[in-house]
Amino acid sequence: MTERTIVLLRHAKADRPNHTADVDRPLTARGHADANAAGAWLFNRRLLPDLVICSPSKRTRQTWHGVAVALGDTSPEVRYEGRAYDGRAADLLDLIRAADDGVSTVLVIGHNPTVSQLSELLDPGADTDSDGLRTSGLAVHRFEGSWAECDPGSAPLTSTHTARG
């Protein structure tokens, strides 16, 4: 059996400028620093994604850019998926389940409450913060098998971290 890793990342701290659509909200200066810190945390633990599933919002794309800089020479496939912006946890799980079996690590960059709900869906018994993932919060889940076999309750939470730059 092949071990698979799912890394969930809530986008970094975003600004709320007046007259800006939600999808266009940018990161704050702290958010940029925190995205880099999230990437450094992943790099130091060798949690290097083969596939990135990212919401197409500005703040998630900027979060991915900060993470990618810290990851260095890695060049995963990146998919900007509308369901990662406005979908449910089950929609994100469907995107993960569709990953090619040559992929060993998937990084999902999205929004709350959906990413926290996905973490709970993957490991309903995990001891997690009742408020879910904070901005720049990471949740790492692992399971054995093919991506198509990643069912609710099948991927235990192995670590969490809130990155701060």
Residue frames as qw, qx, qy, qz and C-alpha x, y, z in Angstrom:
[[0.000, 0.888, 0.461, 0.000, 0.00, 0.00, 0.00],
 [0.400, 0.404, -0.001, 0.822, 1.11, 3.52, -0.75],
 [0.242, -0.604, -0.460, 0.604, 1.07, 6.18, 1.95],
 [0.172, 0.669, 0.359, 0.627, -0.68, 9.40, 0.86],
 [0.276, -0.365, -0.380, 0.804, -0.48, 12.81, 2.50],
 [0.033, 0.785, 0.453, 0.420, -3.11, 15.52, 2.42],
 [0.316, -0.213, -0.286, 0.879, -2.05, 18.97, 3.63],
 [0.004, -0.828, -0.518, -0.215, -4.86, 21.45, 4.23],
 [0.353, -0.118, -0.137, 0.918, -3.95, 25.14, 4.44],
 [0.061, 0.878, 0.454, -0.139, -6.30, 27.97, 5.26],
 [0.438, 0.693, 0.063, 0.569, -5.26, 31.08, 3.36],
 [0.438, -0.094, -0.343, 0.826, -3.10, 33.66, 5.14],
 [0.038, -0.644, -0.439, 0.625, -4.43, 36.87, 6.73],
 [0.287, 0.484, 0.529, 0.635, -6.37, 38.94, 4.20],
 [0.011, 0.135, 0.136, -0.981, -7.32, 42.58, 4.05],
 [0.183, 0.634, 0.749, -0.055, -10.92, 43.81, 3.72],
 [0.113, -0.125, 0.149, 0.974, -10.66, 46.93, 1.53],
 [0.418, 0.520, 0.394, -0.632, -13.87, 48.86, 0.88],
 [0.621, 0.618, -0.073, -0.476, -15.60, 48.24, -2.44],
 [0.168, 0.455, -0.851, -0.200, -13.58, 45.08, -3.13],
 [0.868, -0.044, -0.303, -0.390, -15.33, 41.84, -4.02],
 [0.795, -0.477, 0.362, -0.100, -14.62, 38.96, -1.63],
 [0.934, 0.220, 0.155, 0.234, -12.83, 36.98, -4.34],
 [0.503, 0.701, -0.105, 0.495, -10.43, 39.93, -4.89],
 [0.503, -0.852, 0.123, -0.079, -9.37, 40.48, -1.27],
 [0.574, 0.573, -0.501, 0.302, -5.55, 40.64, -1.04],
 [0.757, -0.310, -0.420, 0.394, -3.26, 39.45, 1.73],
 [0.264, -0.960, 0.086, -0.020, -2.02, 41.87, 4.36],
 [0.253, 0.724, -0.612, 0.193, 1.73, 42.33, 4.93],
 [0.495, -0.365, 0.720, -0.322, 1.42, 39.86, 7.83],
 [0.891, 0.255, 0.268, -0.264, -0.42, 37.47, 5.52],
 [0.651, 0.659, -0.374, 0.033, 2.47, 37.48, 3.04],
 [0.026, -0.595, 0.740, -0.314, 4.95, 36.77, 5.86],
 [0.685, -0.139, 0.599, -0.391, 2.73, 34.02, 7.26],
 [0.885, 0.424, -0.021, -0.192, 2.41, 32.36, 3.82],
 [0.438, 0.646, -0.598, 0.181, 6.21, 32.24, 3.61],
 [0.318, -0.425, 0.733, -0.425, 6.32, 30.78, 7.14],
 [0.872, 0.101, 0.324, -0.354, 3.80, 28.10, 6.14],
 [0.783, 0.553, -0.285, -0.019, 5.97, 27.17, 3.17],
 [0.137, 0.620, -0.702, 0.322, 9.08, 27.02, 5.37],
 [0.624, -0.244, 0.604, -0.432, 7.26, 24.73, 7.82],
 [0.922, 0.305, 0.112, -0.212, 6.26, 22.41, 4.97],
 [0.574, 0.667, -0.459, 0.121, 9.77, 22.48, 3.49],
 [0.120, -0.573, 0.715, -0.381, 11.43, 21.69, 6.83],
 [0.682, -0.081, 0.635, -0.354, 9.16, 18.65, 7.28],
 [0.074, -0.178, 0.847, 0.495, 9.62, 17.50, 3.68],
 [0.409, 0.537, 0.685, -0.274, 5.89, 17.89, 3.03],
 [0.010, 0.366, -0.439, -0.821, 6.43, 18.82, -0.60],
 [0.667, 0.420, 0.420, -0.449, 3.27, 18.72, -2.70],
 [0.352, 0.044, 0.767, 0.535, 3.02, 16.94, -6.03],
 [0.032, -0.579, -0.618, -0.531, -0.39, 18.53, -6.61],
 [0.011, -0.208, -0.383, 0.900, -1.80, 21.83, -5.32],
 [0.054, -0.638, -0.696, -0.324, -5.55, 22.37, -5.35],
 [0.195, -0.214, -0.248, 0.924, -6.08, 26.08, -4.77],
 [0.196, 0.798, 0.507, -0.262, -9.07, 28.36, -4.65],
 [0.487, 0.496, 0.285, 0.660, -8.91, 30.96, -7.44],
 [0.206, -0.957, -0.203, 0.017, -9.39, 33.88, -5.01],
 [0.316, 0.813, -0.309, 0.380, -6.65, 36.50, -4.83],
 [0.443, -0.698, 0.468, -0.312, -5.80, 35.73, -1.18],
 [0.923, -0.129, 0.363, 0.012, -5.40, 31.98, -1.80],
 [0.762, 0.574, -0.027, 0.300, -3.33, 32.54, -4.95],
 [0.069, 0.829, -0.385, 0.400, -1.10, 34.95, -2.99],
 [0.726, -0.500, 0.435, -0.185, -0.87, 32.39, -0.17],
 [0.951, 0.184, 0.190, 0.158, 0.24, 29.74, -2.66],
 [0.504, 0.760, -0.202, 0.357, 2.84, 32.11, -4.12],
 [0.269, -0.772, 0.462, -0.345, 4.33, 32.72, -0.63],
 [0.878, -0.240, 0.407, -0.078, 4.36, 29.00, 0.11],
 [0.869, 0.456, 0.067, 0.180, 5.91, 28.20, -3.28],
 [0.232, 0.843, -0.371, 0.313, 8.77, 30.67, -2.75],
 [0.484, -0.610, 0.567, -0.269, 9.64, 28.94, 0.54],
 [0.940, 0.028, 0.333, -0.065, 9.45, 25.48, -1.08],
 [0.286, -0.571, 0.595, 0.487, 12.25, 26.35, -3.49],
 [0.119, 0.332, -0.737, -0.576, 12.76, 24.18, -6.56],
 [0.346, 0.284, 0.886, -0.123, 9.62, 22.06, -6.25],
 [0.277, 0.168, -0.349, -0.879, 7.24, 22.43, -9.18],
 [0.332, 0.268, 0.875, -0.229, 3.96, 20.70, -8.42],
 [0.028, -0.451, -0.658, -0.603, 0.96, 20.71, -10.70],
 [0.078, 0.244, 0.432, -0.864, -1.30, 23.58, -9.58],
 [0.068, -0.490, -0.753, -0.434, -5.05, 23.53, -10.19],
 [0.165, 0.034, 0.267, -0.949, -7.17, 26.59, -9.44],
 [0.173, -0.349, -0.900, -0.194, -10.58, 25.13, -8.68],
 [0.317, -0.431, -0.122, -0.836, -13.77, 27.13, -8.21],
 [0.762, -0.437, -0.443, -0.177, -15.09, 24.45, -5.84],
 [0.615, -0.136, -0.436, 0.643, -12.17, 25.27, -3.51],
 [0.003, 0.201, -0.100, 0.974, -13.61, 28.79, -3.26],
 [0.514, -0.131, 0.090, -0.843, -17.34, 28.21, -2.92],
 [0.690, -0.048, -0.680, -0.246, -17.77, 24.46, -2.54],
 [0.773, -0.542, 0.122, -0.308, -18.40, 22.22, 0.43],
 [0.414, -0.558, 0.719, 0.000, -16.00, 19.86, 2.20],
 [0.797, 0.184, 0.576, -0.008, -17.37, 16.96, 0.12],
 [0.596, 0.803, -0.009, -0.008, -16.49, 18.89, -3.06],
 [0.012, -0.811, 0.584, -0.032, -12.89, 19.28, -1.89],
 [0.641, -0.244, 0.726, -0.047, -12.75, 15.58, -1.03],
 [0.798, 0.508, 0.322, -0.035, -13.96, 14.79, -4.57],
 [0.370, 0.876, -0.308, 0.019, -11.10, 16.91, -5.98],
 [0.309, -0.610, 0.726, -0.073, -8.60, 15.01, -3.81],
 [0.772, 0.048, 0.625, -0.110, -10.09, 11.64, -4.77],
 [0.722, 0.682, 0.106, -0.046, -9.58, 12.53, -8.46],
 [0.108, -0.820, 0.531, 0.187, -5.80, 12.95, -8.02],
 [0.749, 0.429, -0.500, -0.063, -3.56, 10.76, -10.14],
 [0.908, -0.417, -0.017, 0.039, -2.11, 7.82, -8.22],
 [0.704, 0.328, -0.186, 0.602, 1.40, 9.00, -9.14],
 [0.120, -0.709, 0.165, -0.675, 0.81, 11.86, -6.67],
 [0.562, -0.186, -0.715, 0.373, 1.86, 11.19, -3.09],
 [0.194, -0.432, -0.449, 0.758, 1.16, 14.59, -1.46],
 [0.052, 0.686, 0.497, 0.529, -1.76, 16.94, -2.16],
 [0.164, -0.233, -0.339, 0.897, -1.85, 20.49, -0.78],
 [0.016, -0.722, -0.620, -0.305, -5.29, 22.10, -0.61],
 [0.175, -0.113, -0.216, 0.954, -5.37, 25.89, -0.10],
 [0.174, -0.579, -0.650, -0.462, -8.81, 27.21, 0.70],
 [0.228, -0.454, 0.106, -0.855, -11.16, 29.00, 3.03],
 [0.012, 0.179, 0.858, -0.482, -12.97, 28.43, 6.28],
 [0.684, -0.382, 0.538, -0.310, -15.24, 26.93, 7.23],
 [0.893, 0.335, -0.190, -0.232, -14.72, 24.49, 4.32],
 [0.504, 0.485, -0.677, 0.228, -11.07, 23.49, 4.92],
 [0.252, -0.318, 0.719, -0.564, -11.73, 22.93, 8.63],
 [0.824, 0.085, 0.239, -0.507, -14.84, 20.91, 7.78],
 [0.789, 0.423, -0.439, -0.081, -12.76, 18.81, 5.35],
 [0.157, 0.453, -0.779, 0.405, -10.22, 18.12, 8.11],
 [0.533, -0.122, 0.587, -0.597, -13.06, 16.99, 10.37],
 [0.869, 0.282, -0.071, -0.401, -14.53, 14.88, 7.56],
 [0.610, 0.474, -0.629, 0.087, -11.18, 13.12, 7.04],
 [0.423, 0.016, -0.779, 0.463, -10.73, 12.46, 10.79],
 [0.437, -0.658, -0.329, -0.518, -13.96, 12.97, 12.75],
 [0.768, -0.547, -0.295, 0.154, -12.32, 11.94, 16.04],
 [0.554, 0.299, -0.208, 0.749, -9.40, 14.36, 15.89],
 [0.361, -0.725, -0.357, 0.465, -8.87, 16.72, 18.79],
 [0.369, 0.389, 0.241, 0.809, -9.01, 20.08, 17.01],
 [0.008, -0.153, -0.248, 0.957, -9.72, 23.70, 17.85],
 [0.274, 0.583, 0.726, -0.240, -13.47, 24.31, 17.99],
 [0.236, 0.794, -0.001, -0.560, -12.97, 27.42, 15.81],
 [0.848, 0.488, 0.159, 0.133, -11.23, 25.38, 13.11],
 [0.702, 0.092, 0.082, 0.702, -8.02, 26.32, 11.34],
 [0.127, -0.820, -0.070, 0.554, -6.76, 29.85, 11.93],
 [0.527, 0.830, -0.162, -0.087, -5.41, 31.91, 9.04],
 [0.328, 0.646, -0.686, 0.070, -2.22, 30.19, 7.81],
 [0.671, -0.302, 0.602, -0.309, -3.31, 27.09, 9.72],
 [0.453, 0.361, -0.768, -0.273, -2.14, 23.72, 8.43],
 [0.802, -0.171, 0.457, -0.344, -3.61, 20.27, 9.02],
 [0.261, 0.442, -0.821, -0.251, -1.73, 17.17, 7.83],
 [0.864, -0.008, 0.321, -0.388, -3.66, 13.94, 7.21],
 [0.102, 0.431, -0.859, -0.256, -2.25, 10.59, 6.07],
 [0.857, 0.077, 0.342, -0.378, -3.77, 7.39, 4.76],
 [0.311, -0.257, 0.852, 0.333, -2.85, 4.21, 2.89],
 [0.548, 0.467, 0.694, -0.013, -4.29, 3.34, -0.51],
 [0.312, 0.369, 0.465, 0.742, -5.25, 5.00, -3.75],
 [0.090, 0.010, 0.118, -0.989, -6.67, 8.52, -3.84],
 [0.512, -0.230, -0.511, -0.652, -10.01, 7.13, -4.97],
 [0.622, -0.331, -0.700, 0.119, -10.13, 5.19, -1.66],
 [0.155, 0.054, -0.413, 0.896, -9.83, 8.34, 0.44],
 [0.352, -0.593, -0.640, -0.338, -13.17, 8.21, 2.19],
 [0.365, -0.719, 0.135, -0.576, -14.58, 10.17, 5.12],
 [0.773, -0.552, 0.253, -0.185, -12.87, 8.98, 8.30],
 [0.965, 0.159, -0.003, 0.207, -10.01, 7.30, 6.44],
 [0.549, 0.530, -0.203, 0.614, -7.20, 9.87, 6.86],
 [0.586, -0.655, -0.337, 0.338, -6.09, 10.47, 10.46],
 [0.051, 0.961, -0.130, 0.238, -4.84, 13.91, 11.42],
 [0.855, -0.038, -0.245, 0.455, -1.11, 13.54, 12.12],
 [0.423, -0.272, -0.190, 0.843, -0.11, 17.15, 12.82],
 [0.104, 0.912, 0.362, 0.165, -1.30, 20.74, 12.84],
 [0.486, -0.210, -0.045, 0.847, 0.53, 24.06, 12.80],
 [0.164, 0.942, 0.291, -0.041, -0.36, 27.71, 12.59],
 [0.652, 0.197, 0.080, 0.728, 2.34, 29.53, 10.64],
 [0.113, -0.973, -0.134, 0.150, 3.36, 32.99, 11.74],
 [0.674, 0.497, -0.050, 0.544, 6.09, 34.94, 9.98]]
